[in-house]
Amino acid sequence: MRLVFAGTPEVAVPALDALLASGRHEVVAVVTRPDAPSGRGRHLVASPVAQRAAEAGIEVLRPARPRDPDFLDRLRQIAPDCCPVVAYGAILPPAALEIPAHGWVNLHFSLLPAWRGAAPVQHALIAGDEVTGATTFLIGKGLDDGPVYGMLTEEVRSTDTSGDLLTRLAFAGSGLLAATMDGIEDGSLEAVPQAEEGVSHAPKIAVEDARIDWTVPALRVDRIVRGCWPAPGAWTLFRGERLKVRSVELDRDRTDLAPGELAVGKNTVHVGTASHAVRLQWVQPQGKKPMKAADWARGVRIGSGERLGEPAAQ
């Protein structure tokens, strides 16, 4: 089939690579988000998908909005049979959905109908799911509610961050997407409506959503930290300034600390929660680079009774 691939971030590149390596399909163009400012100089940088397409000598379409007439006209000229999608980042209008004969087929990183939305991996970790996966489905007018072509499952590890889990799903899902294209082409796959039960939603996690509440149990704190890394990054307040918490470790033997209360040892920093304590492992003070929690604690000289999560003293 003639394919136009739609995707933007690094997580979409494995799927593009899998389709490029396929002997059955031809990727004739990619659709991606426009170049965006990056780095200290805020220079415009092409998306990872655009960069990979350029290396492969493929046409790159960067519409500001997928409803732009020039983009729709060019897509009609290309006349793709199908448009596979991985984390494109924009809503496709009906005029675009109608162009390919086999529609737009999305690789979504959850077991639909669970976790429909922009941040399925983060929400799965925060919710404590033990198993997640990836799904290919036909995009329609609703939010991730189209009929399903295929699924795969992936065990959630106790140390997974959202970055870890998303990377594994991106590579595993690339094979699922390629197999879905094969099945659509030879007619062996038929999309099946999603189950009506088990629907959950995974909206984008805002910075405020990533604030750590030390009055919840330690397991919940651990899930928030892992689910929000690397983006947007879990955080708390220390002396009125934001402190990112990159990783923690549960310490079920330490139960003497109040929620948010700090206890500093020679090479350890404990924080109290509603259950037992957690050990801070890596933190990132505002405006500084990440550092080991013990090094941070020595630098700021934590006093007796100081807590995380509280504003600066007046």
Summary of the structure (lengths in Angstrom):
residues: 314
radius of gyration: 22.6
end to end distance: 66.6
largest distance: 70.2
contacts: 1010
relative contact order: 0.11
helix: 28%
strand: 28%
